Amino acid sequence: MATPRKRKTRTVVDEGYSKLDEYAIWLHEYHRSLRRAGFSNDNALWLVATKESFPDWVQEPTLNDIRNHIEDEEDE
């Protein structure tokens, strides 16, 4: 019998993401985890849109974070 292959662990490389980028990635992962947990797409989207459902450790981007992100992209 062949030995089973060990699965590679997927990790996120630190690419110097802004807080806004990290927040968008978190929202995407939150939606994916809700779908895996069995929520319908409508319910998962509702939970992602409802800020009261977020865990305490989630930090929302501030207006300054958004402005800095836009300015950084315009400089490139």
mmCIF file as gemmi writes it, N, C-alpha and C atoms, coordinates in Angstrom:
data_model
loop_
_atom_site.group_PDB
_atom_site.id
_atom_site.type_symbol
_atom_site.label_atom_id
_atom_site.label_alt_id
_atom_site.label_comp_id
_atom_site.label_asym_id
_atom_site.label_entity_id
_atom_site.label_seq_id
_atom_site.pdbx_PDB_ins_code
_atom_site.Cartn_x
_atom_site.Cartn_y
_atom_site.Cartn_z
_atom_site.occupancy
_atom_site.B_iso_or_equiv
_atom_site.pdbx_formal_charge
_atom_site.auth_seq_id
_atom_site.auth_asym_id
_atom_site.pdbx_PDB_model_num
ATOM 1 N N . MET Axp A 1 ? 0.845 -1.184 0 1 0 ? 1 A 1
ATOM 2 C CA . MET Axp A 1 ? 0 0 0 1 0 ? 1 A 1
ATOM 3 C C . MET Axp A 1 ? 0.89 1.247 0 1 0 ? 1 A 1
ATOM 4 N N . ALA Axp A 2 ? 0.546 2.202 -0.81 1 0 ? 2 A 1
ATOM 5 C CA . ALA Axp A 2 ? 1.335 3.43 -0.922 1 0 ? 2 A 1
ATOM 6 C C . ALA Axp A 2 ? 1.124 4.3 0.309 1 0 ? 2 A 1
ATOM 7 N N . THR Axp A 3 ? 2.177 4.997 0.68 1 0 ? 3 A 1
ATOM 8 C CA . THR Axp A 3 ? 2.06 5.903 1.815 1 0 ? 3 A 1
ATOM 9 C C . THR Axp A 3 ? 1.337 7.163 1.362 1 0 ? 3 A 1
ATOM 10 N N . PRO Axp A 4 ? 0.434 7.673 2.192 1 0 ? 4 A 1
ATOM 11 C CA . PRO Axp A 4 ? -0.312 8.88 1.796 1 0 ? 4 A 1
ATOM 12 C C . PRO Axp A 4 ? 0.605 10.092 1.767 1 0 ? 4 A 1
ATOM 13 N N . ARG Axp A 5 ? 0.33 10.976 0.834 1 0 ? 5 A 1
ATOM 14 C CA . ARG Axp A 5 ? 1.108 12.209 0.738 1 0 ? 5 A 1
ATOM 15 C C . ARG Axp A 5 ? 0.677 13.184 1.822 1 0 ? 5 A 1
ATOM 16 N N . LYS Axp A 6 ? 1.635 13.907 2.293 1 0 ? 6 A 1
ATOM 17 C CA . LYS Axp A 6 ? 1.34 14.938 3.283 1 0 ? 6 A 1
ATOM 18 C C . LYS Axp A 6 ? 0.911 16.198 2.534 1 0 ? 6 A 1
ATOM 19 N N . ARG Axp A 7 ? -0.224 16.745 2.906 1 0 ? 7 A 1
ATOM 20 C CA . ARG Axp A 7 ? -0.741 17.942 2.245 1 0 ? 7 A 1
ATOM 21 C C . ARG Axp A 7 ? 0.055 19.166 2.665 1 0 ? 7 A 1
ATOM 22 N N . LYS Axp A 8 ? 0.316 20.027 1.71 1 0 ? 8 A 1
ATOM 23 C CA . LYS Axp A 8 ? 1.016 21.272 2.004 1 0 ? 8 A 1
ATOM 24 C C . LYS Axp A 8 ? 0.069 22.232 2.704 1 0 ? 8 A 1
ATOM 25 N N . THR Axp A 9 ? 0.59 22.949 3.664 1 0 ? 9 A 1
ATOM 26 C CA . THR Axp A 9 ? -0.193 23.954 4.366 1 0 ? 9 A 1
ATOM 27 C C . THR Axp A 9 ? -0.158 25.246 3.574 1 0 ? 9 A 1
ATOM 28 N N . ARG Axp A 10 ? -1.334 25.786 3.292 1 0 ? 10 A 1
ATOM 29 C CA . ARG Axp A 10 ? -1.405 27.048 2.566 1 0 ? 10 A 1
ATOM 30 C C . ARG Axp A 10 ? -1.266 28.193 3.559 1 0 ? 10 A 1
ATOM 31 N N . THR Axp A 11 ? -0.353 29.094 3.277 1 0 ? 11 A 1
ATOM 32 C CA . THR Axp A 11 ? -0.139 30.243 4.142 1 0 ? 11 A 1
ATOM 33 C C . THR Axp A 11 ? -0.188 31.516 3.3 1 0 ? 11 A 1
ATOM 34 N N . VAL Axp A 12 ? -0.442 32.607 3.973 1 0 ? 12 A 1
ATOM 35 C CA . VAL Axp A 12 ? -0.454 33.905 3.31 1 0 ? 12 A 1
ATOM 36 C C . VAL Axp A 12 ? 0.907 34.541 3.515 1 0 ? 12 A 1
ATOM 37 N N . VAL Axp A 13 ? 1.531 34.938 2.429 1 0 ? 13 A 1
ATOM 38 C CA . VAL Axp A 13 ? 2.825 35.588 2.493 1 0 ? 13 A 1
ATOM 39 C C . VAL Axp A 13 ? 2.6 37.041 2.882 1 0 ? 13 A 1
ATOM 40 N N . ASP Axp A 14 ? 3.402 37.522 3.815 1 0 ? 14 A 1
ATOM 41 C CA . ASP Axp A 14 ? 3.278 38.922 4.219 1 0 ? 14 A 1
ATOM 42 C C . ASP Axp A 14 ? 3.816 39.795 3.092 1 0 ? 14 A 1
ATOM 43 N N . GLU Axp A 15 ? 2.916 40.424 2.384 1 0 ? 15 A 1
ATOM 44 C CA . GLU Axp A 15 ? 3.298 41.27 1.264 1 0 ? 15 A 1
ATOM 45 C C . GLU Axp A 15 ? 3.093 42.747 1.598 1 0 ? 15 A 1
ATOM 46 N N . GLY Axp A 16 ? 3.096 43.064 2.867 1 0 ? 16 A 1
ATOM 47 C CA . GLY Axp A 16 ? 2.915 44.448 3.261 1 0 ? 16 A 1
ATOM 48 C C . GLY Axp A 16 ? 1.519 44.965 2.974 1 0 ? 16 A 1
ATOM 49 N N . TYR Axp A 17 ? 0.513 44.135 3.25 1 0 ? 17 A 1
ATOM 50 C CA . TYR Axp A 17 ? -0.864 44.551 3.008 1 0 ? 17 A 1
ATOM 51 C C . TYR Axp A 17 ? -1.235 45.727 3.896 1 0 ? 17 A 1
ATOM 52 N N . SER Axp A 18 ? -2.044 46.626 3.343 1 0 ? 18 A 1
ATOM 53 C CA . SER Axp A 18 ? -2.577 47.726 4.15 1 0 ? 18 A 1
ATOM 54 C C . SER Axp A 18 ? -3.689 47.172 5.03 1 0 ? 18 A 1
ATOM 55 N N . LYS Axp A 19 ? -4.139 47.97 5.968 1 0 ? 19 A 1
ATOM 56 C CA . LYS Axp A 19 ? -5.239 47.541 6.827 1 0 ? 19 A 1
ATOM 57 C C . LYS Axp A 19 ? -6.506 47.299 6.013 1 0 ? 19 A 1
ATOM 58 N N . LEU Axp A 20 ? -6.711 48.101 4.984 1 0 ? 20 A 1
ATOM 59 C CA . LEU Axp A 20 ? -7.88 47.935 4.128 1 0 ? 20 A 1
ATOM 60 C C . LEU Axp A 20 ? -7.801 46.603 3.372 1 0 ? 20 A 1
ATOM 61 N N . ASP Axp A 21 ? -6.613 46.272 2.861 1 0 ? 21 A 1
ATOM 62 C CA . ASP Axp A 21 ? -6.43 44.984 2.182 1 0 ? 21 A 1
ATOM 63 C C . ASP Axp A 21 ? -6.68 43.829 3.139 1 0 ? 21 A 1
ATOM 64 N N . GLU Axp A 22 ? -6.13 43.925 4.342 1 0 ? 22 A 1
ATOM 65 C CA . GLU Axp A 22 ? -6.315 42.866 5.335 1 0 ? 22 A 1
ATOM 66 C C . GLU Axp A 22 ? -7.791 42.703 5.691 1 0 ? 22 A 1
ATOM 67 N N . TYR Axp A 23 ? -8.503 43.812 5.789 1 0 ? 23 A 1
ATOM 68 C CA . TYR Axp A 23 ? -9.927 43.773 6.117 1 0 ? 23 A 1
ATOM 69 C C . TYR Axp A 23 ? -10.716 43.094 4.992 1 0 ? 23 A 1
ATOM 70 N N . ALA Axp A 24 ? -10.39 43.423 3.737 1 0 ? 24 A 1
ATOM 71 C CA . ALA Axp A 24 ? -11.076 42.801 2.602 1 0 ? 24 A 1
ATOM 72 C C . ALA Axp A 24 ? -10.788 41.301 2.547 1 0 ? 24 A 1
ATOM 73 N N . ILE Axp A 25 ? -9.555 40.919 2.81 1 0 ? 25 A 1
ATOM 74 C CA . ILE Axp A 25 ? -9.2 39.499 2.836 1 0 ? 25 A 1
ATOM 75 C C . ILE Axp A 25 ? -9.962 38.811 3.952 1 0 ? 25 A 1
ATOM 76 N N . TRP Axp A 26 ? -10.048 39.454 5.104 1 0 ? 26 A 1
ATOM 77 C CA . TRP Axp A 26 ? -10.758 38.856 6.23 1 0 ? 26 A 1
ATOM 78 C C . TRP Axp A 26 ? -12.241 38.656 5.889 1 0 ? 26 A 1
ATOM 79 N N . LEU Axp A 27 ? -12.865 39.666 5.26 1 0 ? 27 A 1
ATOM 80 C CA . LEU Axp A 27 ? -14.273 39.53 4.885 1 0 ? 27 A 1
ATOM 81 C C . LEU Axp A 27 ? -14.473 38.354 3.936 1 0 ? 27 A 1
ATOM 82 N N . HIS Axp A 28 ? -13.566 38.204 2.983 1 0 ? 28 A 1
ATOM 83 C CA . HIS Axp A 28 ? -13.661 37.091 2.034 1 0 ? 28 A 1
ATOM 84 C C . HIS Axp A 28 ? -13.541 35.743 2.76 1 0 ? 28 A 1
ATOM 85 N N . GLU Axp A 29 ? -12.571 35.641 3.657 1 0 ? 29 A 1
ATOM 86 C CA . GLU Axp A 29 ? -12.369 34.392 4.397 1 0 ? 29 A 1
ATOM 87 C C . GLU Axp A 29 ? -13.548 34.122 5.341 1 0 ? 29 A 1
ATOM 88 N N . TYR Axp A 30 ? -14.115 35.177 5.926 1 0 ? 30 A 1
ATOM 89 C CA . TYR Axp A 30 ? -15.273 35.042 6.805 1 0 ? 30 A 1
ATOM 90 C C . TYR Axp A 30 ? -16.451 34.464 6.009 1 0 ? 30 A 1
ATOM 91 N N . HIS Axp A 31 ? -16.688 34.986 4.811 1 0 ? 31 A 1
ATOM 92 C CA . HIS Axp A 31 ? -17.767 34.485 3.965 1 0 ? 31 A 1
ATOM 93 C C . HIS Axp A 31 ? -17.528 33.026 3.596 1 0 ? 31 A 1
ATOM 94 N N . ARG Axp A 32 ? -16.302 32.694 3.212 1 0 ? 32 A 1
ATOM 95 C CA . ARG Axp A 32 ? -15.985 31.31 2.838 1 0 ? 32 A 1
ATOM 96 C C . ARG Axp A 32 ? -16.197 30.359 4.011 1 0 ? 32 A 1
ATOM 97 N N . SER Axp A 33 ? -15.805 30.778 5.214 1 0 ? 33 A 1
ATOM 98 C CA . SER Axp A 33 ? -15.978 29.904 6.375 1 0 ? 33 A 1
ATOM 99 C C . SER Axp A 33 ? -17.453 29.726 6.725 1 0 ? 33 A 1
ATOM 100 N N . LEU Axp A 34 ? -18.25 30.775 6.559 1 0 ? 34 A 1
ATOM 101 C CA . LEU Axp A 34 ? -19.688 30.646 6.793 1 0 ? 34 A 1
ATOM 102 C C . LEU Axp A 34 ? -20.319 29.683 5.801 1 0 ? 34 A 1
ATOM 103 N N . ARG Axp A 35 ? -19.896 29.745 4.534 1 0 ? 35 A 1
ATOM 104 C CA . ARG Axp A 35 ? -20.424 28.83 3.517 1 0 ? 35 A 1
ATOM 105 C C . ARG Axp A 35 ? -20.031 27.386 3.833 1 0 ? 35 A 1
ATOM 106 N N . ARG Axp A 36 ? -18.772 27.18 4.268 1 0 ? 36 A 1
ATOM 107 C CA . ARG Axp A 36 ? -18.324 25.833 4.63 1 0 ? 36 A 1
ATOM 108 C C . ARG Axp A 36 ? -19.089 25.31 5.827 1 0 ? 36 A 1
ATOM 109 N N . ALA Axp A 37 ? -19.509 26.212 6.706 1 0 ? 37 A 1
ATOM 110 C CA . ALA Axp A 37 ? -20.25 25.812 7.904 1 0 ? 37 A 1
ATOM 111 C C . ALA Axp A 37 ? -21.703 25.468 7.588 1 0 ? 37 A 1
ATOM 112 N N . GLY Axp A 38 ? -22.119 25.688 6.346 1 0 ? 38 A 1
ATOM 113 C CA . GLY Axp A 38 ? -23.462 25.283 5.956 1 0 ? 38 A 1
ATOM 114 C C . GLY Axp A 38 ? -24.462 26.408 5.792 1 0 ? 38 A 1
ATOM 115 N N . PHE Axp A 39 ? -24.032 27.645 5.947 1 0 ? 39 A 1
ATOM 116 C CA . PHE Axp A 39 ? -24.947 28.768 5.748 1 0 ? 39 A 1
ATOM 117 C C . PHE Axp A 39 ? -25.247 28.921 4.259 1 0 ? 39 A 1
ATOM 118 N N . SER Axp A 40 ? -26.468 29.33 3.959 1 0 ? 40 A 1
ATOM 119 C CA . SER Axp A 40 ? -26.792 29.621 2.561 1 0 ? 40 A 1
ATOM 120 C C . SER Axp A 40 ? -26.038 30.882 2.15 1 0 ? 40 A 1
ATOM 121 N N . ASN Axp A 41 ? -25.928 31.109 0.847 1 0 ? 41 A 1
ATOM 122 C CA . ASN Axp A 41 ? -25.208 32.281 0.372 1 0 ? 41 A 1
ATOM 123 C C . ASN Axp A 41 ? -25.863 33.568 0.88 1 0 ? 41 A 1
ATOM 124 N N . ASP Axp A 42 ? -27.188 33.621 0.873 1 0 ? 42 A 1
ATOM 125 C CA . ASP Axp A 42 ? -27.895 34.816 1.351 1 0 ? 42 A 1
ATOM 126 C C . ASP Axp A 42 ? -27.616 35.075 2.831 1 0 ? 42 A 1
ATOM 127 N N . ASN Axp A 43 ? -27.664 34.033 3.645 1 0 ? 43 A 1
ATOM 128 C CA . ASN Axp A 43 ? -27.403 34.206 5.075 1 0 ? 43 A 1
ATOM 129 C C . ASN Axp A 43 ? -25.954 34.586 5.335 1 0 ? 43 A 1
ATOM 130 N N . ALA Axp A 44 ? -25.03 33.988 4.595 1 0 ? 44 A 1
ATOM 131 C CA . ALA Axp A 44 ? -23.612 34.324 4.771 1 0 ? 44 A 1
ATOM 132 C C . ALA Axp A 44 ? -23.349 35.774 4.395 1 0 ? 44 A 1
ATOM 133 N N . LEU Axp A 45 ? -23.926 36.233 3.282 1 0 ? 45 A 1
ATOM 134 C CA . LEU Axp A 45 ? -23.745 37.63 2.881 1 0 ? 45 A 1
ATOM 135 C C . LEU Axp A 45 ? -24.368 38.582 3.892 1 0 ? 45 A 1
ATOM 136 N N . TRP Axp A 46 ? -25.506 38.189 4.46 1 0 ? 46 A 1
ATOM 137 C CA . TRP Axp A 46 ? -26.139 39.032 5.472 1 0 ? 46 A 1
ATOM 138 C C . TRP Axp A 46 ? -25.238 39.15 6.695 1 0 ? 46 A 1
ATOM 139 N N . LEU Axp A 47 ? -24.639 38.04 7.137 1 0 ? 47 A 1
ATOM 140 C CA . LEU Axp A 47 ? -23.748 38.08 8.295 1 0 ? 47 A 1
ATOM 141 C C . LEU Axp A 47 ? -22.491 38.901 8.022 1 0 ? 47 A 1
ATOM 142 N N . VAL Axp A 48 ? -21.971 38.805 6.793 1 0 ? 48 A 1
ATOM 143 C CA . VAL Axp A 48 ? -20.783 39.589 6.44 1 0 ? 48 A 1
ATOM 144 C C . VAL Axp A 48 ? -21.127 41.077 6.432 1 0 ? 48 A 1
ATOM 145 N N . ALA Axp A 49 ? -22.333 41.421 5.998 1 0 ? 49 A 1
ATOM 146 C CA . ALA Axp A 49 ? -22.741 42.826 5.928 1 0 ? 49 A 1
ATOM 147 C C . ALA Axp A 49 ? -23.148 43.388 7.286 1 0 ? 49 A 1
ATOM 148 N N . THR Axp A 50 ? -23.463 42.526 8.25 1 0 ? 50 A 1
ATOM 149 C CA . THR Axp A 50 ? -23.899 42.971 9.57 1 0 ? 50 A 1
ATOM 150 C C . THR Axp A 50 ? -22.697 43.043 10.501 1 0 ? 50 A 1
ATOM 151 N N . LYS Axp A 51 ? -22.279 44.243 10.82 1 0 ? 51 A 1
ATOM 152 C CA . LYS Axp A 51 ? -21.068 44.416 11.613 1 0 ? 51 A 1
ATOM 153 C C . LYS Axp A 51 ? -21.221 43.907 13.048 1 0 ? 51 A 1
ATOM 154 N N . GLU Axp A 52 ? -22.442 43.782 13.529 1 0 ? 52 A 1
ATOM 155 C CA . GLU Axp A 52 ? -22.657 43.28 14.883 1 0 ? 52 A 1
ATOM 156 C C . GLU Axp A 52 ? -22.27 41.808 15.001 1 0 ? 52 A 1
ATOM 157 N N . SER Axp A 53 ? -22.208 41.094 13.867 1 0 ? 53 A 1
ATOM 158 C CA . SER Axp A 53 ? -21.861 39.676 13.911 1 0 ? 53 A 1
ATOM 159 C C . SER Axp A 53 ? -20.357 39.441 13.91 1 0 ? 53 A 1
ATOM 160 N N . PHE Axp A 54 ? -19.561 40.5 13.72 1 0 ? 54 A 1
ATOM 161 C CA . PHE Axp A 54 ? -18.105 40.34 13.668 1 0 ? 54 A 1
ATOM 162 C C . PHE Axp A 54 ? -17.553 40.008 15.053 1 0 ? 54 A 1
ATOM 163 N N . PRO Axp A 55 ? -16.497 39.206 15.116 1 0 ? 55 A 1
ATOM 164 C CA . PRO Axp A 55 ? -15.828 38.971 16.4 1 0 ? 55 A 1
ATOM 165 C C . PRO Axp A 55 ? -15.207 40.263 16.926 1 0 ? 55 A 1
ATOM 166 N N . ASP Axp A 56 ? -14.909 40.295 18.226 1 0 ? 56 A 1
ATOM 167 C CA . ASP Axp A 56 ? -14.366 41.501 18.852 1 0 ? 56 A 1
ATOM 168 C C . ASP Axp A 56 ? -12.99 41.88 18.315 1 0 ? 56 A 1
ATOM 169 N N . TRP Axp A 57 ? -12.222 40.9 17.851 1 0 ? 57 A 1
ATOM 170 C CA . TRP Axp A 57 ? -10.845 41.183 17.448 1 0 ? 57 A 1
ATOM 171 C C . TRP Axp A 57 ? -10.73 41.776 16.051 1 0 ? 57 A 1
ATOM 172 N N . VAL Axp A 58 ? -11.835 41.906 15.322 1 0 ? 58 A 1
ATOM 173 C CA . VAL Axp A 58 ? -11.795 42.471 13.97 1 0 ? 58 A 1
ATOM 174 C C . VAL Axp A 58 ? -11.756 43.99 14.07 1 0 ? 58 A 1
ATOM 175 N N . GLN Axp A 59 ? -10.796 44.582 13.375 1 0 ? 59 A 1
ATOM 176 C CA . GLN Axp A 59 ? -10.69 46.038 13.355 1 0 ? 59 A 1
ATOM 177 C C . GLN Axp A 59 ? -11.112 46.535 11.979 1 0 ? 59 A 1
ATOM 178 N N . GLU Axp A 60 ? -12.028 47.466 11.971 1 0 ? 60 A 1
ATOM 179 C CA . GLU Axp A 60 ? -12.484 48.029 10.713 1 0 ? 60 A 1
ATOM 180 C C . GLU Axp A 60 ? -11.498 49.107 10.259 1 0 ? 60 A 1
ATOM 181 N N . PRO Axp A 61 ? -11.326 49.257 8.949 1 0 ? 61 A 1
ATOM 182 C CA . PRO Axp A 61 ? -10.434 50.318 8.471 1 0 ? 61 A 1
ATOM 183 C C . PRO Axp A 61 ? -11.061 51.686 8.729 1 0 ? 61 A 1
ATOM 184 N N . THR Axp A 62 ? -10.224 52.64 9.05 1 0 ? 62 A 1
ATOM 185 C CA . THR Axp A 62 ? -10.698 54.005 9.277 1 0 ? 62 A 1
ATOM 186 C C . THR Axp A 62 ? -10.671 54.773 7.958 1 0 ? 62 A 1
ATOM 187 N N . LEU Axp A 63 ? -11.243 55.97 7.962 1 0 ? 63 A 1
ATOM 188 C CA . LEU Axp A 63 ? -11.213 56.793 6.754 1 0 ? 63 A 1
ATOM 189 C C . LEU Axp A 63 ? -9.792 57.119 6.344 1 0 ? 63 A 1
ATOM 190 N N . ASN Axp A 64 ? -8.904 57.33 7.32 1 0 ? 64 A 1
ATOM 191 C CA . ASN Axp A 64 ? -7.507 57.612 6.997 1 0 ? 64 A 1
ATOM 192 C C . ASN Axp A 64 ? -6.841 56.419 6.336 1 0 ? 64 A 1
ATOM 193 N N . ASP Axp A 65 ? -7.171 55.2 6.777 1 0 ? 65 A 1
ATOM 194 C CA . ASP Axp A 65 ? -6.63 53.999 6.134 1 0 ? 65 A 1
ATOM 195 C C . ASP Axp A 65 ? -7.042 53.939 4.671 1 0 ? 65 A 1
ATOM 196 N N . ILE Axp A 66 ? -8.308 54.259 4.402 1 0 ? 66 A 1
ATOM 197 C CA . ILE Axp A 66 ? -8.813 54.221 3.033 1 0 ? 66 A 1
ATOM 198 C C . ILE Axp A 66 ? -8.137 55.296 2.187 1 0 ? 66 A 1
ATOM 199 N N . ARG Axp A 67 ? -8.013 56.501 2.728 1 0 ? 67 A 1
ATOM 200 C CA . ARG Axp A 67 ? -7.353 57.593 1.99 1 0 ? 67 A 1
ATOM 201 C C . ARG Axp A 67 ? -5.9 57.246 1.693 1 0 ? 67 A 1
ATOM 202 N N . ASN Axp A 68 ? -5.183 56.711 2.688 1 0 ? 68 A 1
ATOM 203 C CA . ASN Axp A 68 ? -3.781 56.337 2.48 1 0 ? 68 A 1
ATOM 204 C C . ASN Axp A 68 ? -3.656 55.252 1.419 1 0 ? 68 A 1
ATOM 205 N N . HIS Axp A 69 ? -4.583 54.311 1.411 1 0 ? 69 A 1
ATOM 206 C CA . HIS Axp A 69 ? -4.558 53.239 0.416 1 0 ? 69 A 1
ATOM 207 C C . HIS Axp A 69 ? -4.757 53.801 -0.985 1 0 ? 69 A 1
ATOM 208 N N . ILE Axp A 70 ? -5.688 54.723 -1.13 1 0 ? 70 A 1
ATOM 209 C CA . ILE Axp A 70 ? -5.959 55.321 -2.44 1 0 ? 70 A 1
ATOM 210 C C . ILE Axp A 70 ? -4.756 56.143 -2.887 1 0 ? 70 A 1
ATOM 211 N N . GLU Axp A 71 ? -4.166 56.915 -1.978 1 0 ? 71 A 1
ATOM 212 C CA . GLU Axp A 71 ? -3.009 57.715 -2.32 1 0 ? 71 A 1
ATOM 213 C C . GLU Axp A 71 ? -1.817 56.847 -2.707 1 0 ? 71 A 1
ATOM 214 N N . ASP Axp A 72 ? -1.631 55.713 -2.016 1 0 ? 72 A 1
ATOM 215 C CA . ASP Axp A 72 ? -0.53 54.815 -2.345 1 0 ? 72 A 1
ATOM 216 C C . ASP Axp A 72 ? -0.701 54.23 -3.739 1 0 ? 72 A 1
ATOM 217 N N . GLU Axp A 73 ? -1.939 53.885 -4.113 1 0 ? 73 A 1
ATOM 218 C CA . GLU Axp A 73 ? -2.172 53.331 -5.44 1 0 ? 73 A 1
ATOM 219 C C . GLU Axp A 73 ? -2.004 54.384 -6.535 1 0 ? 73 A 1
ATOM 220 N N . GLU Axp A 74 ? -2.321 55.647 -6.226 1 0 ? 74 A 1
ATOM 221 C CA . GLU Axp A 74 ? -2.162 56.706 -7.21 1 0 ? 74 A 1
ATOM 222 C C . GLU Axp A 74 ? -0.676 57.012 -7.441 1 0 ? 74 A 1
ATOM 223 N N . ASP Axp A 75 ? 0.136 56.818 -6.409 1 0 ? 75 A 1
ATOM 224 C CA . ASP Axp A 75 ? 1.579 57.074 -6.541 1 0 ? 75 A 1
ATOM 225 C C . ASP Axp A 75 ? 2.264 56.044 -7.429 1 0 ? 75 A 1
ATOM 226 N N . GLU Axp A 76 ? 1.708 54.855 -7.533 1 0 ? 76 A 1
ATOM 227 C CA . GLU Axp A 76 ? 2.348 53.784 -8.315 1 0 ? 76 A 1
ATOM 228 C C . GLU Axp A 76 ? 2.195 53.963 -9.785 1 0 ? 76 A 1
